[in-house]
Amino acid sequence: MNLVTNNKWIGQRTIRPDGMDKVTGRAQFAADMTMPGQIWGKVLRSPHPHARIRSIDTSKAEKLPGVKAVVTSKDIVDFPIEKGAVMLGIQDMRWMCRNVMARDKALFPGHPVAAVAATTEAIAAEACSLIEVDYEVLPWTIEIEDAIKPDAPVLHEFNKWEGKPSNIMGRLEHKKGDIAEGFKKADVVIERTFTTRPVHQGYIEPHACVISVAPDGKTTIWSSSQGQFMVRAMTAYLTGIPQSDIRAIPAEIGGGFGGKTIVYLEPLATLLAKKSGRPVKMVMTREEVMRATGPTSGSRSTVKIGATKDGRITAAHGTFYLQAGALPGSPIRGAAGCSFTPYDIPNLLSEGFDVCSNRSKVAAYRAPGAPIGAYAVECVMDEVAEALKMDPLDFRLKNGAKEGTKAAHGPTFPRIGYIETVEAAKASAHYAAPLGDGHGKPRGRGVASGFWFNAGGESSAQVNITEDGNVVVTTGHPDIGGSRAGIANICAELLGIDYKRVSVIIGDTQTIGFSNLTGGSRVLFASAMVVTQSTEKVIQTLRERAAKIWNIDPEAVKWDQGAAHPVSPNAGQFEPLTLKELADKAPTQGGPIGAGVQLNTTGADGGFGTHICDVEVDTELGIVRVIRYTAVQDVGRAIHPGYVEGQLQGGVAQGIGWALNEEYIYNKDGKVDNPGFLDYRMPVCSDLPMLDCIMVEVPNPKHPQGVKGVGEVPLVPVMAAVASAIYNALGIRFYSLPMSPPKVSAALDAGVKQAAE
Amino acid sequence: MAKIHVTTTINGEPVEYLCEPNDTMLDALRGPLGLTGSKEGCSSGDCGACSITVDDQLICSCLMLAAEAEGHEIRTIEGMADGEKLHPLQQKFLEQAALQCGICTSGMLVASDALLRRNPNPSEEEVRFWLAGNLCRCTGYDKIVRAVLETAAEMRDGIKEAAQ
């Protein structure tokens, strides 16, 4: 592949194509759309964590004036458990059909049991209250340690673990060498157990959709998601409408972070629209978002690492139990597969356990599972380094994965940039700077590393030259963080024209070829590949057109700076033909100019980052403040540095929230007690310092521009970096998240008490 | 159930609408008035995505009743640019990549504008505390704070230049 070398636009901080709409309020997100004649849908949700549904009587609701349709699980296509998995990507439709609407059992408070469409939201809500559900309330379990007990209430009776009904739904392991032998060789062995709480992705835009189903079945879905093709496919599966009849249009998406990679409302609204004959709009409240979507898993991890006196890791063992919520599918692959991957460890066993319990079904959250595992592994790494009296970055350098290292999850690494991130962290102004005087508030510094797989997969693009000689690029991935800006830079670079002449839009399911989810840090990696190949085809056409006009061989035409030029032996014989001129001549020289490419992209090498965190602790109140933070990451090639930094900074901010404040709190009835932004405490502007970024660029040799995914890595190291900084400040290691004021205060008080005794 | 008739001014233009007694200002803006630039993230005043000004006072429109707009001057994100000319904050947000998904951007801009009208020379800490009522989950706030500080400096320079 041709590596771009002149770089007029790649690496520039251009204005994003969708920016103007977003700073003026024009951009249309999911809830901003209205369809003619639309009515409103609402969901009735289970109040119980665990209950058998004996019967549902919707007759009173249906008689309420204004009610146009009611649906229950009977209306949704069933995927019987005994018939085996029906997979769509990583999602099993057996679980998806039970997640969008409870079938025989309600499995968490907030689990949908029925949905209503009515002429107003108020009538729809009133109708929900008239639906009579006869529940047989069952014992329930939420926390992992309770759910894996032998006598725990079992959510899915069909599931057996070691021969008995169990909430342990699956196990995964990555293995290398022999850990027993490896630990024998170690001089220092440290083993610790860690817990984390469920945390929500916290996108500001609640799930929403507006859906029309015409009498002939032609369906139009307007919704925001991390994949219009996922919306189309899941809706087709769950409603029985063929994909060819469903046009899923991607609205602008107000944040996803993994949480919008599955559907919640779309199948319900489609069925309500079909039954009522009217377009149906559904918008979740924040409380519904918190109770019934996401969050990621709570976890319980045990990590053991052994090393020799000279700082060489000889063996490691990780056991990661992750909460799947109501239905199987927690991100054990990320926890078990990513957590040790920054290191070259000869003997390794990394195990993940998928545990169901009566809370909402887990949804992907930025490097799913990896931050949970890294919190445990990186904290133990810090303790081993301390025991060896080694600088924690030197300890990582000594054991860092590099080209040729065989990762336990499979690949042997090509040229990777992990070591470079540690070296850059070590050489940074931040790492050299003194912590400074906290005026009575202890300060500390911590470091941590992280890895995420990154993904390739299916993408499609169409590059068309307009009649007036400009460019429209259509791709199939919702743009959450600025991917359109990166695509414009790449296309403008290849064509040699001003980036403002390139319009980038996201097509709907019926106007662009299949494109997999916006997830796995794959969008710019994969989009760049299909856009590059499409643009190269367009350039080939443009060269052929010029050659025809000049009556020379196409091979004797080069494309440079937005124009076709004759090269030897014809160099200088003809005036260059610009894109505009060739577009103008297109009707008489062969017709429209454009090209599309569809690929299953490969070569998305994993990403690595190393972070430095400084904290200051108010020991009176137990409040930890992050006062300085630097995220170092191998980004491959920063196509638009502003949005690459944005990914790093956003990931760090989410990690600081996870480390210090965010958690689902369940009350004694098994319900989430903090389902709103006031009590679920995400970082606000005054909680954070500036977030410094060091972008290390080790280009991906398998990518035309050297791109590596960047979106997920930056969340992975954060909690460990913060925990080690707090340890450095206080001498207290926290083995559970969040390290919130009550927990920090209690630990400080316990220390004072111990000292007094 | 009788609807309430409201006469008010939105972005400098006289406006009339009918609302239910329990409709919020945000309901009125996003519904009958079609001004969907103000977003609903929580409807409890915690996220700031629905920020507007009422007589130059910054508020969450989800915490105000639509009927309360009678006789007041409302400004929303849709009124921030002067025709084709962006407000300097809007321009700076674009240049500095101070937005990612964009759902918080309307509220951030309205809130930042309200800050600079009150305090043309805010410190970083003042910007951070002023914007603490506007949640952004994408950016970590870094580029937003920088954009506001830089816009403030440029607007001060502009005023100085104009005075010379």
Interface residues (C-beta under 8 A of the other chain):
Chain A: R13 I15 R16 D18 G19 M20 D21 K22 V23 T24 G25 R26 A27 Q28 F29 A31 D32 Q201 G202 Y203 I204 E205 P206 E252 I253 G254 G255 G256 F257 V283 T285 R286 I480 G481 G482 H640 G642 Y643 E645 G646 Q649 G650 G651 V652 A653 Q654 G676 F677 L678 M682 P683 V684 C685 S686 D687 L688 M690 L691
Chain B: R30 L35 T36 G37 S38 K39 E40 G41 C42 S43 S44 D46 C47 A49 T76 I77 E78 M80 A81 L86 Q90 F93 L94 E95 Q96 A97 L99 Q100 C101 G102 I103 C104 T105 S106 L109 E124 E125 V127 R128 F129 L131 A132 G133 N134 L135 C136 R137 C138 T139 G140 Y141 D142 K143 I144 V145 R146
